[in-house]
Structures are given as C-alpha cells and as structure tokens.
C-alpha cells in the first residue's frame, strides 16, 4: 500500500451516521514542533455527533469532505524539527485543540508535541482511549468548581465519557457524589463510586436536594439545575443546548451577573501538563478506564449510531489498527 496515503473517516455532507465513510487521504508530515502519531484508537464524543449532523453548522466551514475524531492514543512515528519532550516510539495520548478541529479518526495525525502526554506503562492504548477527555472532568472539579472534601456533588450525564470520570474523581476528592443516569446505567455509576444513583427520567430536578457543586454534561435545562445550588454553590457546564445554541449560551453568559451561582462554562483544551496530571490520577488509582464497546475503523458510523441511541457506559472506542 502507498506509504504516502492513509485511511481516514470522512463525510461529504451533514446527516445521519451513514454519511461517514473510510477512504484514503494523503498522510501528513510533521511540521516544526509537531509529532507524527500512528493512531491506535480513539473514542466517540457527543460534540462529534453534533458536528457530523450539522447542528454546529454556523460554527464550521462550508468545505467538504470533513474529518471526524477528537481524542486519540497512539505511538510517536516521527518528529518534526525542533520538537521536544518526546521520542519516536513513545506511547502518547491527547485531544485535538480548538484550532485543530477534528481528524483523529485516521491512521496517522500530526499534532504539536505540547498537546501530547505519555500514557502510563500500565495502561493498554485501547483502554487509554477512553480517558483523554477526562482532563475536562479534572479541570471542571478541581480548577473551575474547586470541589472540597465533604461537599455534595451532582453529576449530570454520569455514565458518559466526562461524567463517569467526574463520578470517580468526585469520590476520590472526598465529595458525596450523586450521579444522574438512565435506569439501565444506575448499577454502572454505583460501581464507579457514586453514593447515590438517580434515574434522571423519573426524578425531577426539584426533588434532588441541594448541592455545593453541579457538573452538567448535557447543556439542557440549565436554569432548573442551577436552582439546586446551595449558598456559595458552583455550577460547571461543559455543554450547551444544541437545539437552541444562542439562547443557551446567552443564559450561561447572563448567569454571571444575575442571581445566585454563576454557571461556569468551558470546553476542554488540554496541554501536556493536563495530560501528565491525568496520568498521575490513573497511576494513583483515582481514575480507571470504562470501555463499553470496541469498533473497527470501518464501523465508525455504527459507533456514532450507538452513542446517539443513548445508554453508553463509559466510552465507545474505535480501534484503528
């Protein structure tokens, strides 16, 4: 096979998962300061579903074909001039930055070395693919919310990629964790360390009680969950309502000046320091991977379809090799 090309997942129009297909594209070469990573695996994230379906159309270019894939694990295959801190053969993980867009659903990718961290030796690369987005949970709980031991933490979307990490970390940080998930996932979030597991479909927000910290991974009904904050409480949202993005983002902005408890909104954009911190959490036993199902690269559309159907326990992972 031509070494100048590689397999990658593409789509030529917005739509259902079936728009995704695998084709050969030029293999990239690392620019100065970059590493060429041979991708071993990646996971499927909610933002990619919105991107592929066209719900984020106002924020994206009109150029097709487009690429998909946000996080990844793999090995350094080559280094550009001036690239430091890594060596060829190093096992690495990362998340493509806000300016890089998508593209980890491929056999190779290039990325600035400052955006790569080393995977702990004890962690298989396939399992490790579930964890790069857990840097978002670390930042949300420790830096944005400043979660303290003994506080009550509510995790919305607790069985998903960021949510399951937040449950584990909340417990490790000494909080009392309430996990919201669908009925079929309640036992799963309990195994992660949740003190209480609640079916989000049968218990309305007003009946959940009061919390010091609310971590929201869904982006809908933010007002209702914000009202659950105790005095001095903090709410962190990592998603907005994609069915009405302008109104949702407007509410988040308005919360900074109106009412109790500002909603802190951010999207993960980890650098090496965040990934090294994540590795320490894994080594210390604070965080473990949660693989739901493994798909092949040709089955990426099926992985998207499964995530859209709901009920994931951890992450859907796509093995590239």
DOKOLVEX-828465 format. One record per residue: y negated, z, x negated of N, C-alpha, C in turn. Coordinates in steps of 0.05 Angstrom, whole numbers, padded with zeros to 5 digits, always signed. Layout:
BEGIN
YZXYZXYZX/...
END
This chain:
BEGIN
+00024+00000-00017+00000+00000+00000-00025+00000-00018/-00046-00013-00009-00070-00016-00024-00083+00012-00029/-00086+00019-00055-00097+00045-00061-00126+00047-00056/-00139+00025-00049-00167+00025-00043-00173+00031-00014/-00152+00033+00002-00155+00040+00030-00139+00065+00037/-00144+00075+00061-00130+00099+00071-00129+00097+00101/-00112+00114+00113-00110+00116+00142-00131+00136+00151/-00143+00131+00174-00163+00148+00186-00162+00145+00216/-00171+00165+00231-00173+00164+00260-00201+00155+00268/-00202+00135+00285-00227+00122+00293-00229+00120+00323/-00253+00114+00334-00255+00106+00362-00279+00087+00364/-00276+00066+00381-00296+00045+00384-00314+00049+00409/-00308+00069+00425-00324+00074+00449-00319+00103+00457/-00338+00114+00472-00334+00141+00482-00314+00140+00505/-00299+00162+00508-00280+00163+00530-00259+00184+00527/-00236+00180+00541-00214+00199+00541-00200+00198+00513/-00181+00217+00509-00167+00217+00483-00155+00191+00474/-00148+00174+00494-00135+00149+00488-00153+00129+00472/-00179+00135+00470-00196+00117+00454-00191+00120+00424/-00177+00142+00416-00172+00147+00388-00149+00130+00378/-00152+00120+00354-00130+00104+00342-00131+00107+00312/-00109+00101+00298-00108+00102+00269-00109+00074+00258/-00127+00071+00238-00130+00045+00224-00135+00050+00195/-00135+00030+00179-00141+00032+00151-00170+00026+00146/-00182+00043+00129-00210+00040+00122-00213+00043+00092/-00235+00036+00080-00239+00039+00052-00236+00069+00043/-00222+00074+00022-00220+00101+00011-00246+00107-00004/-00258+00131+00001-00283+00137-00012-00279+00144-00041/-00301+00143-00056-00302+00152-00084-00322+00174-00086/-00316+00195-00101-00334+00218-00103-00360+00211-00117/-00382+00218-00105-00408+00214-00117-00413+00238-00136/-00435+00238-00152-00441+00261-00168-00442+00287-00152/-00428+00308-00162-00428+00333-00148-00408+00335-00126/-00392+00314-00122-00372+00314-00100-00344+00315-00110/-00326+00323-00092-00297+00322-00098-00284+00303-00078/-00264+00289-00088-00247+00273-00070-00224+00290-00063/-00220+00296-00037-00199+00313-00027-00177+00297-00014/-00153+00301-00023-00130+00290-00009-00123+00309+00014/-00128+00300+00039-00126+00318+00062-00097+00323+00069/-00091+00348+00072-00064+00356+00081-00062+00360+00111/-00083+00373+00122-00082+00379+00151-00111+00385+00160/-00115+00382+00186-00140+00390+00199-00133+00401+00227/-00152+00414+00239-00147+00424+00266-00166+00411+00286/-00161+00413+00311-00177+00401+00332-00196+00422+00344/-00222+00416+00345-00242+00435+00355-00256+00424+00380/-00266+00443+00395-00279+00436+00421-00302+00417+00418/-00318+00420+00397-00341+00402+00393-00333+00374+00389/-00309+00369+00378-00299+00342+00375-00293+00328+00401/-00283+00344+00421-00277+00334+00447-00303+00324+00460/-00324+00340+00458-00350+00332+00469-00361+00308+00455/-00358+00306+00429-00367+00283+00414-00352+00258+00422/-00326+00259+00423-00309+00236+00429-00314+00226+00458/-00318+00245+00477-00321+00237+00505-00349+00226+00511/-00368+00231+00493-00395+00221+00498-00415+00241+00509/-00406+00266+00512-00424+00287+00523-00446+00294+00503/-00442+00287+00478-00462+00292+00458-00477+00266+00450/-00475+00247+00467-00487+00220+00461-00516+00221+00454/-00532+00238+00467-00561+00239+00459-00566+00248+00431/-00546+00261+00418-00549+00272+00392-00535+00256+00370/-00523+00233+00378-00508+00217+00359-00519+00189+00357/-00511+00175+00336-00519+00147+00332-00504+00129+00351/-00513+00105+00354-00500+00085+00371-00480+00068+00356/-00477+00074+00331-00460+00057+00314-00430+00064+00318/-00413+00043+00321-00384+00046+00323-00372+00028+00301/-00347+00033+00293-00330+00055+00301-00339+00082+00290/-00331+00104+00303-00338+00130+00294-00313+00144+00284/-00317+00164+00268-00295+00180+00257-00294+00207+00272/-00272+00221+00268-00267+00247+00281-00256+00267+00261/-00257+00292+00267-00246+00313+00249-00268+00328+00235/-00266+00355+00237-00288+00372+00227-00279+00389+00203/-00256+00403+00205-00247+00421+00184-00223+00408+00170/-00213+00421+00148-00192+00408+00133-00181+00427+00112/-00156+00422+00104-00145+00433+00079-00134+00410+00063/-00131+00414+00037-00120+00393+00020-00121+00401-00009/-00119+00380-00026-00120+00384-00055-00141+00366-00067/-00154+00376-00088-00174+00360-00102-00160+00338-00117/-00167+00313-00110-00154+00289-00123-00171+00278-00146/-00197+00282-00145-00215+00272-00166-00242+00286-00163/-00257+00286-00184-00283+00299-00184-00305+00279-00193/-00327+00279-00180-00350+00263-00189-00364+00276-00212/-00381+00261-00225-00395+00272-00248-00412+00296-00240/-00412+00317-00256-00428+00340-00251-00416+00359-00230/-00393+00353-00220-00380+00371-00200-00369+00395-00215/-00376+00419-00205-00368+00443-00219-00353+00462-00200/-00339+00481-00213-00326+00503-00198-00298+00497-00188/-00289+00472-00191-00263+00465-00182-00249+00447-00202/-00223+00444-00200-00208+00427-00218-00189+00409-00202/-00182+00386-00213-00163+00369-00199-00137+00384-00195/-00126+00383-00170-00102+00397-00163-00107+00423-00148/-00132+00433-00148-00138+00458-00133-00133+00454-00104/-00121+00474-00091-00117+00474-00062-00143+00485-00049/-00154+00469-00031-00181+00475-00021-00181+00473+00010/-00202+00486+00021-00208+00483+00050-00238+00481+00054/-00246+00472+00078-00274+00470+00083-00280+00460+00111/-00305+00458+00117-00315+00448+00142-00337+00428+00135/-00336+00404+00146-00357+00384+00140-00384+00394+00151/-00405+00391+00136-00431+00402+00143-00445+00387+00165/-00467+00399+00175-00481+00387+00197-00491+00359+00190/-00498+00354+00165-00508+00328+00158-00486+00308+00152/-00461+00318+00149-00439+00300+00142-00426+00288+00167/-00429+00300+00190-00416+00291+00214-00386+00296+00213/-00371+00279+00227-00342+00282+00228-00329+00263+00209/-00303+00268+00204-00289+00250+00187-00265+00261+00172/-00257+00286+00178-00234+00298+00164-00207+00288+00173/-00207+00273+00196-00182+00262+00205-00176+00236+00190/-00168+00240+00165-00163+00218+00147-00147+00227+00123/-00137+00209+00108-00120+00216+00085-00137+00227+00062/-00162+00218+00060-00180+00228+00039-00208+00231+00050/-00223+00249+00038-00252+00251+00044-00266+00261+00019/-00292+00256+00018-00309+00266-00003-00328+00286+00008/-00332+00307-00008-00349+00329+00001-00361+00343-00023/-00385+00353-00020-00398+00368-00041-00381+00392-00049/-00377+00397-00074-00360+00419-00083-00370+00446-00073/-00396+00448-00068-00407+00474-00058-00397+00480-00030/-00385+00460-00017-00375+00464+00010-00345+00468+00011/-00333+00472-00012-00304+00476-00014-00298+00504-00025/-00277+00516-00015-00266+00541-00025-00237+00538-00032/-00227+00556-00048-00198+00555-00055-00182+00570-00034/-00160+00558-00026-00142+00571-00007-00125+00592-00022/-00122+00616-00010-00105+00636-00023-00077+00625-00028/-00066+00633-00052-00040+00623-00060-00018+00629-00040/-00021+00651-00025+00000+00660-00007+00000+00644+00019/-00020+00627+00024-00024+00614+00049-00017+00584+00048/+00004+00575+00063+00010+00546+00064-00014+00530+00074/-00017+00506+00064-00040+00490+00072-00040+00483+00101/-00016+00480+00113-00015+00474+00142-00026+00498+00158/-00017+00522+00152-00027+00545+00166-00057+00549+00160/-00065+00544+00136-00093+00548+00128-00112+00531+00144/-00102+00509+00155-00119+00491+00170-00130+00504+00196/-00119+00526+00204-00128+00539+00228-00153+00557+00222/-00159+00562+00197-00178+00583+00190-00206+00576+00181/-00212+00552+00171-00239+00547+00162-00261+00554+00183/-00255+00548+00209-00275+00554+00230-00277+00584+00235/-00259+00600+00224-00261+00629+00226-00285+00640+00211/-00296+00624+00193-00321+00632+00180-00343+00636+00200/-00341+00622+00222-00361+00625+00244-00358+00653+00256/-00333+00662+00260-00329+00689+00271-00339+00711+00252/-00334+00707+00226-00343+00726+00206-00374+00729+00207/-00387+00705+00207-00416+00705+00207-00427+00717+00233/-00415+00710+00255-00424+00720+00281-00423+00750+00283/-00400+00761+00275-00396+00790+00279-00410+00807+00258/-00409+00798+00233-00419+00814+00211-00448+00810+00206/-00457+00785+00207-00485+00779+00199-00504+00777+00223/-00495+00763+00244-00513+00759+00268-00513+00784+00286/-00489+00795+00292-00488+00817+00311-00488+00844+00297/-00481+00844+00271-00479+00869+00255-00462+00890+00270/-00438+00881+00277-00419+00897+00291-00412+00922+00274/-00412+00945+00288-00406+00971+00274-00381+00984+00285/-00367+01000+00269-00343+01014+00278-00350+01030+00303/-00331+01030+00322-00334+01045+00347-00349+01031+00369/-00361+01008+00363-00375+00994+00384-00356+00978+00402/-00365+00972+00426-00348+00956+00444-00356+00926+00441/-00335+00910+00435-00338+00881+00431-00324+00866+00453/-00338+00847+00465-00326+00828+00484-00324+00801+00472/-00300+00789+00471-00296+00762+00460-00289+00744+00483/-00306+00725+00488-00300+00705+00509-00288+00680+00497/-00265+00671+00508-00250+00649+00496-00233+00660+00473/-00220+00683+00478-00208+00698+00456-00183+00684+00445/-00171+00666+00459-00146+00653+00449-00151+00628+00433/-00176+00619+00432-00183+00594+00417-00187+00599+00388/-00197+00578+00374-00198+00578+00345-00217+00600+00334/-00242+00601+00343-00260+00622+00335-00254+00648+00349/-00247+00647+00374-00241+00671+00390-00219+00687+00379/-00197+00675+00371-00174+00690+00361-00181+00704+00335/-00197+00690+00318-00206+00703+00293-00224+00726+00299/-00242+00723+00319-00260+00745+00326-00246+00770+00336/-00224+00766+00351-00208+00789+00360-00196+00804+00336/-00185+00789+00318-00173+00801+00294-00193+00815+00278/-00216+00802+00273-00237+00814+00256-00250+00838+00270/-00255+00836+00296-00267+00858+00310-00250+00883+00308/-00224+00880+00310-00205+00902+00306-00207+00913+00277/-00207+00894+00258-00208+00902+00230-00234+00916+00223/-00256+00908+00237-00282+00921+00232-00285+00947+00246/-00265+00956+00262-00266+00981+00275-00278+00982+00302/-00280+00959+00315-00292+00958+00342-00269+00961+00363/-00277+00968+00388-00259+00968+00411-00262+00940+00423/-00241+00924+00423-00242+00896+00429-00231+00890+00457/-00247+00878+00474-00238+00867+00499-00238+00837+00497/-00215+00825+00503-00211+00796+00500-00209+00783+00527/-00225+00762+00532-00223+00746+00556-00207+00721+00551/-00187+00716+00567-00170+00693+00564-00156+00687+00591/-00142+00664+00592-00127+00659+00617-00102+00676+00617/-00090+00678+00641-00067+00696+00644-00044+00691+00624/-00039+00665+00620-00016+00658+00602-00021+00665+00573/-00046+00672+00566-00053+00678+00538-00058+00708+00533/-00055+00725+00554-00062+00753+00551-00044+00767+00531/-00018+00762+00532+00000+00774+00512-00006+00765+00484/-00014+00740+00481-00021+00729+00455-00045+00744+00443/-00067+00748+00459-00090+00761+00447-00085+00791+00442/-00066+00803+00457-00058+00830+00451-00045+00832+00424/-00028+00812+00417-00015+00812+00391-00035+00809+00368/-00059+00798+00374-00080+00795+00354-00095+00821+00349/-00091+00841+00367-00104+00866+00364-00124+00874+00385/-00125+00859+00407-00144+00866+00429-00135+00892+00442/-00154+00910+00446-00148+00935+00460-00144+00930+00490/-00161+00912+00501-00158+00904+00529-00158+00873+00530/-00140+00863+00547-00138+00834+00551-00142+00829+00581/-00162+00812+00588-00170+00808+00615-00170+00779+00623/-00158+00772+00646-00158+00745+00656-00186+00738+00665/-00199+00719+00652-00226+00712+00658-00230+00699+00685/-00207+00689+00696-00209+00675+00722-00208+00695+00746/-00197+00718+00742-00193+00737+00764-00212+00760+00764/-00225+00765+00741-00244+00788+00739-00272+00777+00733/-00291+00780+00751-00318+00770+00747-00332+00787+00725/-00352+00775+00712-00366+00789+00690-00376+00816+00698/-00387+00819+00722-00399+00844+00731-00379+00868+00731/-00353+00862+00731-00333+00883+00733-00322+00890+00705/-00332+00878+00684-00321+00882+00658-00331+00907+00644/-00354+00918+00653-00366+00941+00640-00388+00933+00621/-00396+00951+00604-00418+00946+00585-00408+00944+00557/-00422+00928+00541-00414+00923+00513-00437+00924+00494/-00431+00931+00469-00451+00931+00448-00455+00903+00437/-00433+00887+00436-00434+00860+00426-00417+00842+00444/-00429+00819+00451-00414+00798+00465-00414+00773+00448/-00390+00763+00442-00387+00738+00428-00377+00717+00447/-00394+00696+00452-00388+00676+00472-00381+00649+00458/-00357+00639+00463-00349+00614+00452-00348+00592+00472/-00357+00598+00497-00355+00578+00519-00382+00565+00525/-00404+00580+00525-00430+00569+00529-00439+00567+00558/-00422+00574+00577-00429+00573+00605-00435+00602+00615/-00450+00604+00637-00456+00630+00649-00466+00650+00629/-00483+00642+00611-00494+00660+00591-00510+00683+00603/-00524+00677+00624-00540+00698+00637-00523+00721+00647/-00500+00715+00659-00483+00735+00670-00471+00753+00648/-00464+00741+00626-00452+00757+00604-00474+00772+00589/-00497+00761+00587-00519+00775+00574-00525+00801+00589/-00522+00801+00615-00528+00825+00631-00508+00848+00626/-00487+00843+00611-00467+00863+00604-00474+00880+00580/-00496+00873+00567-00504+00887+00542-00514+00914+00548/-00506+00933+00532-00517+00960+00532-00545+00959+00519/-00561+00979+00523-00587+00980+00508-00582+00978+00478/-00596+00959+00466-00591+00954+00437-00569+00935+00432/-00557+00924+00454-00534+00906+00450-00543+00879+00440/-00523+00864+00429-00528+00838+00417-00508+00818+00428/-00518+00794+00434-00501+00773+00444-00503+00749+00425/-00481+00739+00416-00480+00716+00398-00465+00693+00413/-00478+00670+00415-00465+00647+00427-00462+00625+00406/-00438+00614+00405-00433+00592+00386-00429+00565+00401/-00435+00565+00427-00432+00541+00443-00454+00541+00464/-00460+00518+00475-00478+00516+00498-00464+00500+00519/-00474+00501+00544-00462+00487+00566-00467+00457+00563/-00445+00443+00557-00447+00414+00551-00452+00397+00576/-00448+00409+00599-00454+00394+00624-00484+00393+00630/-00499+00412+00618-00528+00413+00622-00540+00425+00596/-00539+00409+00574-00547+00420+00548-00576+00429+00547/-00595+00414+00559-00623+00421+00557-00628+00448+00570/-00617+00452+00594-00622+00478+00608-00608+00501+00593/-00585+00496+00582-00570+00517+00568-00585+00525+00543/-00593+00506+00527-00607+00512+00502-00635+00524+00508/-00647+00515+00531-00672+00527+00539-00670+00556+00546/-00648+00563+00559-00644+00592+00566-00640+00608+00541/-00624+00597+00522-00620+00612+00497-00647+00617+00483/-00664+00596+00482-00690+00600+00469-00707+00620+00484/-00707+00619+00511-00723+00637+00526-00714+00666+00523/-00688+00670+00518-00678+00697+00516-00691+00712+00492/-00702+00698+00473-00714+00711+00450-00740+00726+00458/-00752+00719+00481-00777+00732+00488-00776+00745+00516/-00755+00741+00531-00753+00752+00558-00729+00769+00562/-00733+00793+00572-00710+00810+00580-00696+00824+00557/-00676+00839+00564-00661+00855+00545-00640+00838+00530/-00639+00841+00504-00618+00828+00489-00621+00799+00484/-00632+00791+00462-00635+00763+00455-00608+00751+00450/-00604+00726+00458-00579+00711+00453-00583+00697+00426/-00566+00705+00407-00567+00692+00380-00549+00669+00380/-00559+00645+00375-00543+00620+00376-00542+00608+00348/-00519+00600+00340-00517+00585+00314-00491+00569+00314/-00490+00549+00297-00465+00534+00293-00457+00538+00264/-00430+00539+00259-00420+00545+00233-00426+00522+00213/-00434+00530+00189-00441+00510+00168-00434+00523+00141/-00408+00530+00137-00400+00546+00114-00403+00533+00087/-00411+00549+00068-00411+00541+00040-00389+00556+00025/-00387+00552-00001-00364+00564-00016-00364+00594-00014/-00388+00606-00013-00389+00635-00012-00376+00645+00014/-00380+00631+00036-00368+00638+00062-00338+00634+00061/-00329+00612+00049-00300+00607+00047-00286+00626+00029/-00299+00634+00007-00287+00654-00010-00286+00681+00004/-00305+00687+00020-00305+00712+00036-00282+00711+00056/-00278+00687+00068-00255+00684+00086-00229+00688+00072/-00226+00678+00048-00202+00681+00033-00196+00711+00028/-00217+00727+00022-00213+00755+00018-00203+00769+00043/-00214+00760+00066-00204+00771+00092-00174+00766+00096/-00165+00742+00088-00137+00735+00090-00120+00752+00071/-00129+00754+00046-00114+00770+00026-00112+00799+00034/-00134+00810+00046-00134+00838+00054-00120+00844+00080/-00109+00823+00092-00094+00826+00117-00111+00829+00142/-00137+00823+00141-00154+00825+00164-00152+00801+00182/-00141+00780+00172-00140+00755+00187-00115+00739+00180/-00102+00729+00201-00078+00713+00197-00080+00687+00213/-00068+00666+00204-00069+00640+00219-00054+00642+00245/-00062+00626+00264-00048+00624+00290-00045+00594+00297/-00022+00583+00291-00016+00555+00296-00001+00553+00323/-00013+00537+00341+00000+00533+00367+00021+00510+00364/+00012+00486+00358+00029+00463+00356+00020+00445+00333/+00038+00432+00319+00032+00414+00297+00036+00385+00307/+00017+00368+00302+00018+00340+00309+00017+00322+00284/+00025+00297+00286+00022+00278+00264-00005+00265+00267/-00014+00250+00246-00040+00237+00248-00040+00217+00271/-00018+00203+00275-00016+00184+00297-00017+00198+00324/-00013+00224+00325-00013+00239+00350-00039+00254+00355/-00061+00246+00341-00086+00260+00343-00096+00259+00372/-00092+00236+00385-00101+00234+00414-00086+00255+00431/-00060+00259+00425-00045+00278+00440-00055+00307+00435/-00063+00312+00410-00075+00338+00404-00101+00343+00420/-00118+00322+00422-00142+00324+00437-00136+00329+00467/-00115+00314+00477-00108+00317+00505-00098+00346+00510/-00083+00357+00492-00073+00384+00495-00095+00404+00496/-00115+00401+00478-00137+00420+00477-00154+00418+00503/-00158+00394+00513-00172+00391+00538-00158+00404+00561/-00132+00404+00560-00116+00416+00582-00119+00446+00583/-00127+00459+00561-00131+00487+00560-00105+00502+00555/-00108+00528+00548-00084+00544+00544-00076+00546+00515/-00092+00536+00496-00084+00537+00468-00083+00566+00459/-00063+00572+00442-00061+00598+00429-00065+00595+00399/-00090+00598+00391-00097+00593+00364-00109+00565+00360/-00094+00548+00345-00105+00522+00339-00083+00501+00341/-00091+00477+00350-00074+00453+00347-00080+00441+00320/-00059+00437+00304-00062+00427+00276-00050+00399+00274/-00064+00382+00259-00054+00355+00254-00047+00353+00224/-00021+00347+00219-00012+00343+00191-00017+00314+00184/-00031+00310+00162-00038+00283+00154-00017+00269+00137/-00004+00284+00119+00016+00272+00101+00041+00263+00116/
END
